[in-house]
């Protein structure tokens, strides 16, 4: 089943799995409130997959090309599964002719501080390879579940990787932290200092 999902995602389709379950309510005396979460969340029969095509807007590829010609590196953040995201990035030539680099948010959220620093360094390496001289990274710690309550540690890990890259002659990456609705202005100022 996973191979079918992957094949559909590789064609830039958004894939939905369909399943059904019949709840035996007898004479309906129990009512819907009496059905447990465990009863609702298990015991389904898989029916199949549906693939939805949601093509990029016609002008997207041209806008990406113009941005690249102007020296702007375009990245894509999406809620799609990683294979669908790669297929869309290929279709838009987001990485020129190269294979798009992609990470799943789950991989970032579970990464150690050392791994986050390594990923930041690798990001700077890709910038240099693309000919980009400078970038700003905008990070919202609330989107990284395991880091949500440790934004200072996340910032330090990213900064460590970006600083090491810059010392090795790789492009500078400015780190912008989005603390919207997570910190008071005083707490945010203390965190960034």
C-alpha positions in Angstrom: 0.0 0.0 0.0 2.8 2.4 0.8 4.3 1.9 -2.6 1.0 3.0 -4.3 0.9 6.1 -2.0 4.6 6.9 -2.9 4.0 6.4 -6.7 1.0 8.8 -6.5 2.9 11.4 -4.5 5.9 11.2 -7.0 3.4 12.4 -9.6 2.7 15.5 -7.5 -0.7 14.3 -6.3 -2.0 15.0 -2.9 -3.0 11.6 -1.6 -5.9 10.8 0.6 -6.6 7.3 2.0 -10.3 6.3 2.2 -11.6 3.9 4.8 -14.9 2.9 6.3 -16.2 1.5 9.6 -19.7 0.6 10.5 -20.6 1.3 14.1 -23.0 -1.2 15.6 -25.4 0.9 17.7 -28.0 -1.8 18.1 -31.2 0.0 18.9 -29.3 3.3 19.0 -29.9 3.4 22.8 -26.3 4.2 23.5 -26.2 7.3 21.4 -23.0 8.8 19.9 -21.7 10.0 23.3 -21.3 6.5 24.5 -18.9 5.5 21.7 -15.3 5.5 23.0 -12.4 7.2 21.3 -10.7 3.8 20.9 -13.8 2.4 19.2 -13.9 5.4 16.8 -10.1 5.4 16.1 -9.6 1.7 15.1 -11.1 -1.1 13.1 -11.5 0.6 9.7 -11.5 -1.2 6.4 -9.2 0.4 3.8 -11.0 1.3 0.6 -8.3 2.9 -1.5 -6.5 6.1 -2.3 -7.7 9.2 -4.0 -5.1 11.4 -5.7 -5.9 15.1 -6.1 -4.0 17.3 -8.6 -3.6 20.9 -7.4 -1.2 22.3 -10.0 0.9 25.4 -9.3 -0.4 28.6 -10.7 0.6 29.2 -14.3 2.9 32.2 -13.5 4.7 30.4 -10.6 7.5 28.9 -12.6 8.3 32.2 -14.4 8.3 34.1 -11.0 10.7 31.5 -9.6 13.0 31.8 -12.6 13.0 35.7 -12.4 13.7 35.5 -8.6 16.7 33.2 -9.3 18.0 35.5 -12.0 17.8 38.4 -9.5 19.9 36.4 -7.1 17.0 35.4 -4.8 17.0 31.8 -3.6 13.4 30.5 -3.4 12.5 27.8 -0.9 9.1 26.1 -0.4 7.5 25.2 2.9 4.5 23.0 2.6 2.2 20.7 4.5 2.3 18.2 1.7 4.0 14.8 2.2 7.7 15.0 1.3 7.4 13.1 -2.0 4.6 15.3 -3.2 6.6 18.4 -2.2 9.7 17.1 -4.1 7.6 16.4 -7.2 6.1 19.9 -7.2 9.5 21.5 -6.6 10.8 19.5 -9.7 7.9 20.6 -11.8 8.6 24.3 -10.8 12.3 23.8 -11.3 12.8 25.2 -7.8 16.3 23.9 -7.7 17.1 24.6 -11.3 17.9 21.2 -12.9 19.2 19.7 -9.6 17.2 17.3 -7.4 15.3 19.4 -4.8 16.6 19.1 -1.2 13.8 18.3 1.2 13.4 17.7 4.9 10.3 16.6 6.8 9.3 18.8 9.8 9.2 15.6 11.9 13.0 15.2 11.2 13.7 18.7 12.4 11.5 18.5 15.5 13.2 15.3 16.8 16.7 16.4 16.0 19.3 16.9 18.6 21.1 20.3 19.1 24.1 18.9 17.2 21.9 17.7 14.3 20.2 21.1 14.1 23.7 22.8 14.0 24.7 20.3 11.2 21.6 21.1 9.2 22.2 24.8 9.5 25.8 24.3 8.3 24.5 22.2 5.3 22.0 24.9 4.5 24.9 27.4 4.2 26.7 24.9 2.0 23.7 24.7 -0.4 23.6 28.5 -0.5 27.2 28.7 -1.5 26.7 26.0 -4.2 23.7 28.0 -5.6 25.8 31.2 -5.7 23.7 32.9 -2.9 25.8 35.3 -0.8 23.3 36.0 2.0 20.0 34.6 3.4 17.6 35.3 6.2 16.1 32.3 7.9 12.8 32.8 9.7 12.1 30.3 12.5 9.0 29.9 14.6 9.9 27.6 17.5 6.2 26.8 18.1 6.2 24.8 14.9 8.9 22.5 16.1 7.1 20.4 18.8 10.1 19.2 20.7 11.7 22.6 20.7 8.5 24.6 21.5 9.4 25.1 25.1 13.1 25.5 24.5 13.4 28.3 21.9 16.7 29.5 23.4 18.3 26.0 22.8 17.0 26.0 19.2 18.3 29.4 18.5 21.7 28.5 20.0 21.9 25.3 17.9 21.0 27.1 14.6 23.3 30.0 15.4 26.2 27.5 16.1 25.8 25.9 12.7 25.4 29.2 10.8 28.4 30.8 12.7 30.6 27.8 12.0 29.7 28.0 8.3 30.4 31.7 8.1 33.8 31.1 9.7 34.5 28.5 7.0 33.8 31.2 4.3 30.2 30.1 3.6 27.4 32.7 3.1 26.1 34.5 6.1 22.6 33.5 7.3 20.7 36.0 9.4 18.4 34.3 11.9 15.0 35.8 12.5 12.9 34.3 15.3 9.1 34.6 15.2 7.9 34.8 18.7 4.4 36.0 17.8 1.9 35.0 20.5 4.5 33.0 22.4 6.4 35.6 24.5 5.9 39.0 26.0 8.0 41.7 24.5 10.3 41.7 27.6 10.7 37.9 27.4 11.4 38.0 23.7 14.0 40.7 24.1 15.8 38.7 26.8 15.7 35.6 24.6 17.3 37.4 21.7 20.0 39.2 23.7 
